[in-house]
Every structure is written in structure tokens, then in C-alpha cells.
Amino acid sequence: MGQCGDTINIQVSLMGDVVREAGFWVDGCAVTMACANAATALARGHTTRQVLSLVTPERIDEVLGGLPDDHEHCARLAVNALHGAIRDALLHKGDGWKRLYRT
């Protein structure tokens, strides 16, 4: 959860070590939604290692053409959600069916 109460949930689908698809759900403002969209777009087609090192708040700010100072935290929230999704996907690689039953 972000400092303003916004939340982002990101899911990734891996093919080997490459992010094949990434999607998101946002409960928050338009800037948070734009940041989540940018983060998932940057992740698609890249290896998990590339995503973890290249998708940063600064890169999202650059892709979006700059963020208002009072919304820079939205980019950090999107990056944290994406990196968490990558870590979760790697941790549970090969047991996707079990995720349906995990709480």
C-alpha cells in the first residue's frame, strides 16, 4: 500500500525466465494507474533479472514524461508491486496450480 492509501496488484506470467505477460489491478488515482501500466509494459519481453534491475521509479518517471512531485511515490509503489510479483513468480515457478489454493 502506498503512503496515500493506493494499492497495486501485479501478476506476471513467465515463459522460462522471460516475462511473457504482465497485468495489474489498481485501487487508486490516475497517476498510480499510469505508473502500474508503465511498469508492466516495461517488464514484458524481458528476463526477470532485467526487470529487477531496469524497472525503477526513475525509469517510470522518464517513460511517463515526468511525475508531479507529490505523486513520485506512485512510481515506487508500482516498482515494488512488480518486483514482488517477479519474486513470487520465481518462488512458485512450476507449481502454478497450487497458487489457486494459497491464501
PyMOL commands that set and color helices and strands:
alter all, ss='L'
color gray80, all
select helices_A, chain A and resi 30-43+48-54+57-63+69-91+96-99
alter helices_A, ss='H'
color red, helices_A
select strands_A, chain A and resi 7-15+18-27
alter strands_A, ss='S'
color yellow, strands_A
deselect
rebuild
show_as cartoon
